[in-house]
Amino acid sequence: MKEKINMTKNQHRAKTKNLMIIGVLGLLIVVAFMISMNTGFIKLTPLEVIRTLFGFGTEKQHLILFEFRLPRIVIAVLVGMGLAVSGCVLQGISRNALADPGILGINAGAGLAVMLFISFFPSTTATPVFLLPVLAFLGAGITAVIIYSLAYKRHEGISPMRLLLTGVAVAAGISSVMIVLTLRLSPENYQFVATWLAGSIWGSNWKFVLSLLPWILVLIPFVFSKARVLNVLNLGDLTAAGLGASIEKERRILLAAAVGLAGASVSVSGGIGFVGLIGPHLARQLVGSRHQFLIPAAALTGGLLVLVADTLGRWILQPSEIPAGIVVAVIGAPYFLYLLSRLKD
């Protein structure tokens, strides 16, 4: 009896601790949000930002904050959340600590679909904004199906290392196709593609926010509702089947959600890699592996990571900018090698 009481107390403490950590991550995003609003070539003091937010700023300050900075900041947070939760799902369904939509080639597939569409338009301004996430989802989905089919073996399931190597190979092939396609682009569209490949948040207006927001608002809560399923899948296929889970059905549904999140995020942010790898791993260190806490923690960690990366990119070389994807890669590449070395051990 005492053991049950102590176990209940420990579970309650762990739950309280995890909720506090998630609250702190949310607070850090708010702080980074405020700092980012004050960061840029044209300086706005914190007081000017607050006055402008409440409608007391000048017309110039209103234009800078509401038309340039705020949409980009909101997109950075949403993209980080989408990519991190996508990576969290991929790691859960494959039981592969290195699974990430960028490393596995899903981001490249989404980018290829967007590039194919844009290459047949005379300019990027002709691209329907709300169509981009759908196109990216289709490209990412086809790529995910190819990778899943090549990595799956009937009596063995998905091997983590085989999945990783297949994804890397498919991503390399898609990247080669994208390089060939750039040869037929107009100078304007080539500049757009170069910006996309660097991982710059190029869709920095409210139309792009509205095109991305429904995907985030629908798919992240859906993934959260599947937290128990992800917990069961982490136990292995045999154990999950013994507990009554429809393994392949649930895996396909979750894969579709992960692809949707990654594709929609990539469509407005370009090829930002490693967020889906770093976000879930940092979250797992903070709140553990239970997906009821891991998913929201990963979402907040990913949002914070991309927001900080984009803010640093705008601040370091003013008035020039460093794409957020490059800043994340500076952090993510060594972290990926570190994780890879741990898996070898």
C-alpha positions in Angstrom: 0.0 0.0 0.0 2.8 2.4 1.0 4.6 1.6 -2.3 1.5 2.5 -4.3 1.1 5.8 -2.3 4.8 6.6 -2.9 4.5 5.8 -6.6 1.5 8.1 -6.9 3.3 10.9 -5.1 6.3 10.5 -7.4 4.1 10.5 -10.5 2.4 13.7 -9.2 5.8 15.3 -8.6 7.0 14.4 -12.0 3.8 15.7 -13.6 4.1 19.0 -11.7 7.7 19.3 -12.6 7.0 18.7 -16.3 4.2 21.2 -16.3 6.5 23.8 -14.8 9.2 23.1 -17.4 6.6 23.5 -20.2 5.5 26.8 -18.6 9.1 28.1 -18.4 9.5 27.2 -22.1 6.4 29.2 -22.9 7.8 32.1 -20.9 11.1 32.0 -22.8 9.2 32.2 -26.1 7.4 35.3 -24.9 10.8 36.8 -23.9 12.4 35.9 -27.2 9.3 37.3 -28.9 9.7 40.7 -27.2 13.4 40.8 -28.0 12.8 39.9 -31.6 10.3 42.7 -32.0 13.1 45.1 -30.9 15.7 43.6 -33.3 16.3 44.9 -36.7 18.1 47.5 -38.9 15.6 50.2 -37.9 15.7 50.4 -34.1 12.6 50.4 -32.0 12.9 50.7 -28.3 10.9 48.5 -26.0 8.7 51.5 -25.0 8.1 52.2 -28.7 7.1 48.6 -29.4 4.7 48.6 -26.5 3.2 51.9 -27.6 2.8 50.6 -31.2 1.2 47.4 -30.0 -1.5 49.4 -28.3 -2.0 51.7 -31.2 -0.1 54.7 -30.1 3.0 54.4 -32.4 3.7 56.5 -35.5 2.7 55.3 -38.9 6.3 54.2 -39.7 6.5 52.3 -36.4 3.2 50.6 -37.1 4.4 49.6 -40.6 7.7 48.2 -39.3 6.1 46.2 -36.5 2.9 44.9 -37.9 3.8 44.5 -41.6 7.4 43.3 -41.4 8.4 42.0 -38.0 5.4 40.5 -36.4 4.4 38.2 -39.3 8.0 36.9 -39.6 8.2 36.3 -35.8 4.9 34.4 -35.7 5.9 32.3 -38.8 9.3 31.5 -37.1 7.5 30.2 -34.0 4.9 28.2 -36.0 7.5 26.7 -38.3 9.6 25.7 -35.3 6.6 24.0 -33.7 5.6 22.2 -36.8 9.1 20.8 -37.6 9.8 19.8 -34.0 6.5 18.0 -33.6 7.0 16.3 -37.0 10.4 15.1 -35.8 9.0 13.9 -32.5 6.4 11.8 -34.3 9.0 10.4 -36.8 11.3 9.4 -33.9 8.3 7.8 -32.1 6.9 5.7 -35.0 10.4 4.6 -36.2 12.1 4.3 -32.8 15.0 6.1 -34.5 16.7 8.8 -32.4 18.1 10.4 -35.6 14.7 10.6 -37.4 14.1 14.2 -38.6 12.1 15.5 -41.6 15.1 17.2 -42.9 17.6 14.4 -42.6 15.1 11.8 -43.9 14.4 13.9 -47.1 10.8 14.8 -46.4 11.7 18.5 -46.4 13.5 18.1 -49.7 10.4 16.4 -51.2 8.3 19.3 -50.1 10.7 21.8 -51.5 10.9 19.9 -54.8 7.1 20.1 -55.2 7.2 23.9 -54.5 10.1 24.4 -56.9 8.4 22.5 -59.7 5.3 24.6 -59.3 7.2 27.9 -59.2 9.4 27.0 -62.1 6.3 27.1 -64.4 5.2 30.5 -63.3 6.9 33.7 -64.6 7.4 35.1 -61.1 7.0 34.1 -57.5 4.3 36.8 -57.1 2.0 34.6 -59.2 2.2 31.7 -56.7 -1.1 31.3 -54.8 0.0 31.5 -51.1 -2.6 29.1 -49.8 -1.7 26.5 -52.4 1.9 26.2 -51.3 1.3 24.1 -48.1 -0.9 21.7 -50.2 1.8 21.3 -52.8 4.5 20.9 -50.2 2.3 18.2 -48.4 1.9 16.3 -51.7 5.7 16.4 -52.4 6.6 15.5 -48.8 3.9 12.7 -48.8 5.2 11.1 -52.0 8.8 11.2 -50.6 7.7 9.7 -47.3 5.9 6.9 -49.1 9.0 6.1 -51.2 11.3 6.2 -48.1 8.9 4.1 -46.0 8.5 1.5 -48.8 12.3 1.2 -49.4 13.1 1.0 -45.7 10.3 -1.5 -44.7 10.8 -5.2 -44.7 7.9 -7.5 -44.2 9.2 -9.7 -41.4 11.5 -7.1 -39.8 9.5 -3.9 -40.0 11.4 -0.6 -40.0 15.0 -0.8 -39.1 16.2 2.6 -37.7 19.5 2.6 -39.5 18.0 1.4 -42.8 15.4 4.2 -42.5 18.1 6.8 -41.9 20.3 5.6 -44.8 17.3 5.4 -47.2 16.2 8.9 -46.2 19.7 10.4 -46.7 20.0 8.7 -50.2 16.5 9.9 -51.3 17.3 13.4 -50.0 20.5 13.5 -52.0 18.7 12.4 -55.1 16.0 15.1 -54.7 18.7 17.7 -54.1 20.4 16.8 -57.3 17.1 17.1 -59.2 16.5 20.6 -57.6 20.0 21.7 -58.7 19.2 20.7 -62.3 15.9 22.5 -62.2 17.5 25.7 -61.2 19.1 25.9 -64.6 15.8 26.7 -66.2 14.6 29.3 -63.7 14.4 33.0 -64.4 16.8 35.3 -62.3 13.9 36.3 -60.1 12.8 32.8 -59.4 16.4 31.6 -59.0 16.9 34.2 -56.2 13.8 32.8 -54.6 15.0 29.2 -54.8 18.5 30.2 -53.4 16.7 31.9 -50.5 14.6 28.9 -49.9 17.5 26.4 -50.0 19.3 28.5 -47.4 16.4 28.2 -45.0 15.3 31.8 -44.9 11.8 32.7 -43.6 10.8 34.3 -46.9 7.0 34.2 -46.4 7.0 37.2 -44.0 3.5 38.6 -44.3 0.1 37.8 -42.8 -1.1 35.8 -45.8 1.6 33.2 -45.2 0.7 33.2 -41.5 -2.9 32.4 -42.4 -1.8 29.7 -44.9 0.3 27.9 -42.3 -1.8 28.4 -39.1 -4.6 25.9 -39.9 -2.1 23.1 -40.5 -0.5 23.8 -37.1 -3.8 24.3 -35.2 -5.3 21.1 -36.6 -2.3 18.7 -36.8 -0.5 19.4 -33.5 -3.6 18.8 -31.3 -4.3 15.7 -33.4 -0.8 14.4 -32.7 -1.2 15.2 -29.0 -4.4 13.1 -29.0 -2.3 10.2 -30.2 0.2 10.6 -27.4 -0.7 7.2 -25.8 -0.4 5.5 -29.1 3.1 6.9 -29.5 3.9 5.7 -26.0 2.8 2.2 -27.0 4.7 2.2 -30.3 7.9 3.1 -28.4 7.6 -0.3 -26.6 8.2 -2.2 -29.9 5.9 -3.8 -32.5 5.4 -7.1 -30.6 4.5 -5.4 -27.3 2.3 -2.8 -29.1 0.5 -5.6 -30.9 0.0 -7.5 -27.7 -1.6 -4.4 -26.1 -4.1 -4.3 -29.0 -2.7 -1.4 -31.0 -3.2 -1.4 -34.8 0.5 -0.9 -35.5 0.6 -0.2 -39.2 -2.7 1.8 -39.3 -1.6 4.1 -36.5 1.9 4.4 -37.9 0.5 5.5 -41.3 -1.9 8.0 -39.7 0.9 9.5 -37.6 3.3 9.5 -40.6 0.7 11.5 -42.6 0.4 14.0 -39.7 4.2 14.4 -39.5 4.4 14.9 -43.3 1.7 17.5 -43.2 3.4 19.5 -40.4 6.8 19.3 -42.2 5.4 20.1 -45.6 3.4 23.1 -44.5 6.3 24.5 -42.5 8.8 24.1 -45.3 6.4 25.8 -47.7 6.9 29.1 -46.0 10.3 28.8 -44.4 12.4 26.9 -46.8 14.9 24.2 -46.0 15.5 24.7 -42.3 17.0 21.4 -41.1 17.8 19.8 -37.7 14.9 21.5 -35.9 13.0 18.2 -35.9 16.1 16.5 -34.5 17.2 19.0 -31.8 13.7 20.1 -30.6 12.5 16.6 -29.5 15.9 15.6 -28.1 16.1 18.7 -25.9 12.5 18.3 -24.8 13.2 14.6 -23.9 16.1 15.7 -21.7 13.7 18.1 -19.9 10.4 16.2 -19.5 11.2 12.6 -20.3 9.8 10.3 -23.0 6.1 10.3 -22.2 4.5 12.0 -25.2 1.8 13.7 -23.2 4.6 16.0 -22.1 7.1 15.5 -24.8 4.9 16.8 -27.6 4.1 20.2 -26.1 7.7 20.5 -24.8 9.1 19.7 -28.3 6.7 22.2 -29.9 7.8 25.0 -27.6 11.5 24.1 -27.9 11.3 24.0 -31.7 9.5 27.4 -31.8 12.0 28.9 -29.5 14.9 27.5 -31.5 13.8 28.9 -34.8 12.7 32.2 -33.3 16.1 32.7 -31.7 17.9 31.6 -34.9 16.0 34.0 -37.0 16.5 36.9 -34.5 20.3 36.2 -34.4 20.4 36.0 -38.2 18.8 39.5 -38.4 21.1 41.0 -35.7 24.6 39.6 -36.3 25.4 41.2 -39.7 23.0 44.2 -39.9 21.9 45.4 -42.4 22.5 42.1 -44.1 20.8 38.9 -42.8 21.9 35.3 -42.2 19.1 32.8 -43.0 17.7 31.1 -40.0 18.5 27.7 -41.6 22.2 28.5 -41.5 22.1 29.5 -37.9 20.2 26.3 -36.9 22.7 24.2 -39.0 25.6 25.7 -37.1 24.1 24.2 -34.0 22.4 21.2 -35.5 25.3 19.6 -37.5 27.6 19.1 -34.5 24.6 17.9 -32.4 23.7 15.4 -35.1 27.3 14.0 -35.1 27.2 13.8 -31.3 24.0 11.8 -31.4 25.4 9.6 -34.2 28.5 8.8 -32.1 26.4 7.9 -29.1 24.4 5.5 -31.2 27.6 3.8 -32.3 28.4 3.2 -28.7 
